[in-house]
Amino acid sequence: MRADVCDSDQMKSAFAEIISGFGRFDILFNKAGITTPQPGFTRLPIFTGGKVLCPSKSARNVLRAK
């Protein structure tokens, strides 16, 4: 599965696909990043999106799994 951690709709769809396929979501290992940045590319949106958007989109599912 591929998803842009800076895109709220993609993250929502990704977590919905996980729940649909596995029935639950227990843990989030939050390790967003890039390996080959392009000229003029800033990493801030990826690191911010990965640290804020992913946990916010997954929190309800993790709490339901308990």
N, C-alpha and C positions, 0 to 999 in steps of 0.2 A: 504494500500500500504506500502511496506517495501522497503527501499533503503539505501545503505551504503553512508553516506555523504562524505566519503573519495574517493569514486569511481566516476570519471567523467562520465563514460558511464552510470552508474546507475542513476546518477542525471539527465543527459540529457534525459534518457528514462522516468524517473518519471515525469518531467515537460512536456514532449511530451504527456504522458498519461493523465495528468491533462487537457491540452489544448484540446486533442481529446474528452475527456468526458464532459468538461464544456464549451468549446469554447473560454475561456479566462482565464487569470491569473491576479488577481488584486493586491494581497499583499503577502508578504513573512513574516511569523512569524518565525524567525530564532532561534530555541531552540533545537539544537542537543545536545545529551548527552547519557550517559549510566547509567544503574542502578546497574548492578552487574559485576564489572570488574573482570577479571581472573588474576591469579598470573602472574607477568611479563608483564602485559598489561599497555601500556601507553595511557593516555587520549589525549595527544597533537594532534595526527592526527585527532581525532574526532572533537576537538574544533577548530582546524585550518581548516579542511575541511568544517565544518558547518558554519564557519564565513566567508570563502572565496569562496569556490566552489559553495555552494547553491546560494548565491546572484549573482555570475557571470553567472550561468546557467539560472537564472530566470529573470535577468535584462531586457532583450529584451522583454520578454512577459509582464512584468509589464509596461514597457514604451509604448507598443502597446495598452494596455488597457485604457490608458488615452485619 
